[in-house]
Amino acid sequence: MSEDKKFYMTLDGKAKLEQELEYLKTEKRKEVVERIKIARSFGDLSENSEYDSAKEEQAFVEGRIGTLEKMIRNAVIIKEDETNSSVVSLGKSVKFKELPDGDEEIYTIVGSAESDPFEGKISNDSPMAQSLLGRTVGDKVTVQTPGGEMKVEILEIK
């Protein structure tokens, strides 16, 4: 048996996944079962789009439940006190400026389960995070992005 993938996350990230799992198991499942029950009452299932839609939603919900259970079971919690504050690592916020124009950006490096680029949280698997991990303030780093190379200088690590 192969070893399951580890999912790196903060305690808050794990709590959010646990909340979503609880909602799916206690509320969403019941809603979907009720939709299936109503759709069945319409008669012929072979041409019943409501039934097909409800069954598809049921498959999605059950798949998501399985995914969340696996992520929670294989969660590795990122603890701040265990990491060196002068080195970019999981759970750290990194402020850097693009070279040469100087646009400054701040990202927090999190596990893939918590990533949300619109909220400044990037996955540790992303090209940006991979390039920054293990670096220190003052380091100049070249990042391979889908749009080409980008050079940045690390200004601050929190």
C-alpha positions, 0 to 999 in steps of 0.5 A: 500500500502506498503512503497517502499524500500529506496535506499541510495546513494551519489549525484554522484551515483544518477547522474550516475543512472539518466545518465543511465536512460536518455541513455536507454530512448533516445538512447537504446529504439530507437535502440531496436525498430529499431532492432525489425522493421528490424527483422519483415521485415525478415518475419515469426516471429514464427521462427525468432531468431533475432525478439525473441532476440530483443523482449527479449532485449526490455523487459530487457531495459523496466525492467531496466528503471522501476527499475532505475525510482523506485531507483531514486524516492526513493533515500535517499541522503547521506550527509557527513555533517550530519554524525559523522566523528568518527563513521562508517556510510553510505558514509564513507571510513573505513580502517581496518586490518584483525586480526591476520595477519594484511592485511589492506583494505579500503572500502567505505560503500555505498547504494546497488545501488552504490556498486562495490566491485572491486572499494572498494565500498561495500553495506550497506546491506553486512555482512562486512558493517553491522558489521562495521556500528556504530563502531569507530576507535580501535573497534575490530569486528567479521564479518560473511562472506560466508567463515567463521568468520573474525576479523578486527580492525578499523584503520581509518574512513574518 
